Amino acid sequence: MLGFGVPEQVFAFLLVFARLGSMLMLLPALGDTSIPPRVRLSLGLVISFIAYALVHNTLPAMPTGVFPMFGLVFGEIVIGLFIGGAARLLMSALHVAGTVIAYNTGLAAAQAFDPAQGTQSAIFSSFLTVLGVTLIFATDLHHLMIAAMYDSYQVFPPGFVPEVGDFAAMAMRTVADSFRLGVQMASPFLVYGLVFNVGLGLVARLMPQLQVFFIAMPINILMGYGILILSLGAMMAWFLHHVEAVVSMFLI
């Protein structure tokens, strides 16, 4: 158990901040690059102070050696990065869905800044990412992420060294699930793109003199926006359900 000296208290707070700060850097919505670093740092310190008051009795005593002390801090950083990275991979589902939608509607060349990826992405990817972050806050799912920060001390006690194989397997499963979710969200556009392009090819073969590309391009964009309007609600509801299911894995 933790002692009550000042060095022990400072070290205990460092352990809490190492886990929660590294987790907060990667959490969707809370750790996006669009949020200023000072705001994220301040939020991490505030959450760490609150969490420290709740979990300080479960923290290990401060080691006497430098290397055991470094090992504890490094282990907390790894656990925080793992949990935050698993939640961050959820946002890649929106990126995959937006990219598939953009390619099937002929708007793949239209680029915009994606705050979740930190780079230029297809305009549909940026739109879905911003919408996903907005809905996370609107539905209070960020409260679930903050609760997962506290419950992580029951799932992964301080000083506990998790199996590398289990971490790797869960990371691979999360990546696969995110890719599958993105494809499922964009499935109406995959069906539409297949039917539209097959029909376009038949028209081009039957009427070679017709400038199919110039006629089909605005129709393709218009139809794409129409399908997006009809399916957007179901897409985002499915995404939020998946976010809740993944974050709930780290809750007690």
DOMARNU-332966 format. One record per residue (C-alpha): residue number from 1; x, y, z. Coordinates in nm, 2 decimals, padded with zeros to 4 digits. Example, Ala and Ser with C-alpha at 12.3 -4.5 7.8 and 13.67 -1.06 7.14 Angstrom:
BEGIN
  num      px      py      pz
    1   01.23  -00.45   00.78
    2   01.37  -00.11   00.71
! end
This chain:
BEGIN
  num      px      py      pz
    1   00.00   00.00   00.00
    2   00.11   00.36  -00.06
    3   00.27   00.56   00.22
    4   00.18   00.91   00.33
    5   00.51   01.09   00.27
    6   00.53   01.37   00.01
    7   00.76   01.18  -00.23
    8   00.52   00.88  -00.21
    9   00.22   01.10  -00.29
   10   00.40   01.27  -00.58
   11   00.50   00.94  -00.72
   12   00.15   00.80  -00.68
   13   00.01   01.10  -00.87
   14   00.27   01.05  -01.14
   15   00.15   00.69  -01.18
   16  -00.21   00.81  -01.22
   17  -00.12   01.08  -01.46
   18   00.10   00.85  -01.67
   19  -00.20   00.62  -01.73
   20  -00.48   00.87  -01.77
   21  -00.27   01.13  -01.96
   22  -00.16   00.88  -02.22
   23  -00.51   00.74  -02.24
   24  -00.65   01.09  -02.29
   25  -00.41   01.16  -02.58
   26  -00.58   00.89  -02.79
   27  -00.94   00.89  -02.68
   28  -01.18   00.99  -02.95
   29  -01.34   01.34  -02.90
   30  -01.14   01.41  -02.59
   31  -00.80   01.36  -02.75
   32  -00.86   01.49  -03.10
   33  -00.59   01.72  -03.25
   34  -00.86   01.99  -03.30
   35  -00.85   02.03  -02.92
   36  -00.56   02.26  -02.81
   37  -00.28   02.08  -02.63
   38  -00.31   02.30  -02.32
   39  -00.68   02.21  -02.29
   40  -00.60   01.84  -02.32
   41  -00.32   01.87  -02.06
   42  -00.54   02.07  -01.82
   43  -00.82   01.81  -01.86
   44  -00.57   01.53  -01.80
   45  -00.45   01.70  -01.48
   46  -00.80   01.76  -01.35
   47  -00.91   01.40  -01.42
   48  -00.59   01.27  -01.27
   49  -00.64   01.47  -00.95
   50  -01.00   01.33  -00.92
   51  -00.90   00.98  -01.00
   52  -00.60   00.99  -00.76
   53  -00.84   01.07  -00.47
   54  -01.04   00.76  -00.56
   55  -00.76   00.50  -00.63
   56  -00.47   00.61  -00.42
   57  -00.53   00.33  -00.17
   58  -00.48   00.07  -00.45
   59  -00.15   00.21  -00.58
   60   00.17   00.02  -00.51
   61   00.44   00.16  -00.28
   62   00.71   00.37  -00.43
   63   01.01   00.15  -00.52
   64   01.35   00.22  -00.38
   65   01.53   00.17  -00.71
   66   01.53   00.38  -01.02
   67   01.46   00.09  -01.26
   68   01.16  -00.06  -01.07
   69   01.02   00.30  -01.05
   70   01.07   00.35  -01.43
   71   00.91   00.01  -01.49
   72   00.60   00.10  -01.30
   73   00.56   00.43  -01.49
   74   00.63   00.27  -01.82
   75   00.37   00.00  -01.75
   76   00.11   00.26  -01.67
   77   00.18   00.44  -01.99
   78   00.15   00.12  -02.19
   79  -00.19   00.04  -02.04
   80  -00.31   00.39  -02.10
   81  -00.20   00.39  -02.46
   82  -00.36   00.05  -02.51
   83  -00.70   00.15  -02.38
   84  -00.69   00.49  -02.55
   85  -00.57   00.33  -02.88
   86  -00.85   00.07  -02.87
   87  -01.10   00.36  -02.84
   88  -00.92   00.56  -03.11
   89  -00.94   00.28  -03.36
   90  -01.32   00.31  -03.34
   91  -01.29   00.64  -03.53
   92  -01.11   00.47  -03.82
   93  -01.45   00.30  -03.90
   94  -01.59   00.64  -03.99
   95  -01.28   00.71  -04.20
   96  -01.32   00.38  -04.39
   97  -01.69   00.44  -04.44
   98  -01.63   00.79  -04.57
   99  -01.36   00.68  -04.81
  100  -01.58   00.40  -04.95
  101  -01.87   00.65  -04.99
  102  -01.65   00.90  -05.16
  103  -01.52   00.65  -05.41
  104  -01.87   00.53  -05.50
  105  -02.01   00.88  -05.54
  106  -01.73   01.02  -05.75
  107  -01.61   01.26  -05.48
  108  -01.28   01.09  -05.38
  109  -01.08   01.39  -05.51
  110  -01.27   01.63  -05.28
  111  -01.04   01.66  -04.97
  112  -01.09   01.82  -04.63
  113  -00.90   01.82  -04.30
  114  -00.99   01.53  -04.08
  115  -00.95   01.62  -03.71
  116  -00.94   01.26  -03.60
  117  -00.67   01.15  -03.85
  118  -00.48   01.48  -03.84
  119  -00.45   01.48  -04.22
  120  -00.64   01.56  -04.54
  121  -00.91   01.30  -04.61
  122  -01.21   01.25  -04.84
  123  -01.48   01.51  -04.76
  124  -01.72   01.24  -04.65
  125  -01.46   01.10  -04.41
  126  -01.42   01.44  -04.25
  127  -01.79   01.50  -04.23
  128  -01.86   01.16  -04.07
  129  -01.57   01.21  -03.82
  130  -01.69   01.55  -03.71
  131  -02.05   01.42  -03.69
  132  -01.93   01.11  -03.49
  133  -01.75   01.33  -03.24
  134  -02.05   01.56  -03.20
  135  -02.28   01.26  -03.14
  136  -02.04   01.12  -02.88
  137  -02.07   01.44  -02.68
  138  -02.45   01.48  -02.75
  139  -02.52   01.12  -02.63
  140  -02.29   01.15  -02.33
  141  -02.07   00.87  -02.44
  142  -01.77   01.07  -02.33
  143  -01.89   01.01  -01.97
  144  -01.86   00.64  -02.04
  145  -01.50   00.69  -02.15
  146  -01.42   00.88  -01.83
  147  -01.58   00.60  -01.63
  148  -01.36   00.36  -01.82
  149  -01.05   00.55  -01.70
  150  -01.15   00.49  -01.34
  151  -01.26   00.13  -01.39
  152  -00.93   00.05  -01.57
  153  -00.77   00.03  -01.23
  154  -00.99  -00.27  -01.15
  155  -00.93  -00.43  -01.49
  156  -00.56  -00.36  -01.50
  157  -00.43  -00.30  -01.14
  158  -00.12  -00.08  -01.11
  159   00.19  -00.29  -01.13
  160   00.01  -00.56  -01.33
  161   00.19  -00.67  -01.64
  162  -00.06  -00.79  -01.90
  163   00.03  -01.05  -02.16
  164   00.17  -00.91  -02.48
  165  -00.01  -01.18  -02.68
  166  -00.35  -01.07  -02.53
  167  -00.27  -00.71  -02.61
  168  -00.18  -00.80  -02.97
  169  -00.48  -01.02  -03.02
  170  -00.72  -00.75  -02.89
  171  -00.56  -00.49  -03.11
  172  -00.60  -00.71  -03.42
  173  -00.96  -00.78  -03.33
  174  -01.03  -00.41  -03.28
  175  -00.88  -00.32  -03.61
  176  -01.07  -00.59  -03.79
  177  -01.40  -00.49  -03.62
  178  -01.35  -00.13  -03.71
  179  -01.28  -00.21  -04.07
  180  -01.59  -00.44  -04.08
  181  -01.80  -00.17  -03.92
  182  -01.68   00.09  -04.18
  183  -01.77  -00.14  -04.46
  184  -02.11  -00.22  -04.30
  185  -02.19   00.15  -04.27
  186  -02.10   00.21  -04.63
  187  -02.28  -00.11  -04.76
  188  -02.57   00.08  -04.92
  189  -02.32   00.28  -05.13
  190  -02.14  -00.04  -05.23
  191  -02.46  -00.19  -05.36
  192  -02.55   00.14  -05.53
  193  -02.20   00.18  -05.68
  194  -02.21  -00.17  -05.83
  195  -02.56  -00.13  -05.98
  196  -02.49   00.22  -06.11
  197  -02.15   00.13  -06.27
  198  -02.29  -00.19  -06.43
  199  -02.58   00.01  -06.57
  200  -02.34   00.28  -06.69
  201  -02.13   00.02  -06.87
  202  -02.43  -00.12  -07.04
  203  -02.54   00.22  -07.16
  204  -02.19   00.30  -07.29
  205  -02.19  -00.03  -07.49
  206  -02.54   00.03  -07.63
  207  -02.49   00.40  -07.71
  208  -02.12   00.46  -07.78
  209  -02.18   00.80  -07.92
  210  -02.33   00.92  -07.59
  211  -02.10   01.11  -07.36
  212  -02.18   00.89  -07.06
  213  -01.92   01.04  -06.82
  214  -02.05   01.39  -06.84
  215  -02.41   01.28  -06.80
  216  -02.35   01.02  -06.52
  217  -02.12   01.23  -06.30
  218  -02.38   01.48  -06.17
  219  -02.64   01.20  -06.14
  220  -02.39   00.99  -05.94
  221  -02.33   01.28  -05.70
  222  -02.70   01.35  -05.66
  223  -02.79   00.99  -05.60
  224  -02.50   00.96  -05.35
  225  -02.63   01.25  -05.15
  226  -02.98   01.11  -05.16
  227  -02.87   00.78  -05.02
  228  -02.66   00.95  -04.76
  229  -02.96   01.15  -04.64
  230  -03.17   00.83  -04.61
  231  -02.91   00.61  -04.44
  232  -02.72   00.86  -04.23
  233  -02.93   00.81  -03.92
  234  -02.90   00.43  -03.92
  235  -02.52   00.46  -04.00
  236  -02.45   00.68  -03.70
  237  -02.68   00.48  -03.46
  238  -02.48   00.17  -03.56
  239  -02.15   00.35  -03.50
  240  -02.26   00.48  -03.15
  241  -02.38   00.13  -03.05
  242  -02.04  -00.01  -03.15
  243  -01.85   00.26  -02.95
  244  -02.06   00.19  -02.65
  245  -01.99  -00.18  -02.68
  246  -01.61  -00.14  -02.71
  247  -01.58   00.11  -02.43
  248  -01.80  -00.10  -02.20
  249  -01.54  -00.38  -02.22
  250  -01.32  -00.17  -01.99
  251  -01.60  -00.11  -01.74
  252  -01.67  -00.32  -01.43
! end
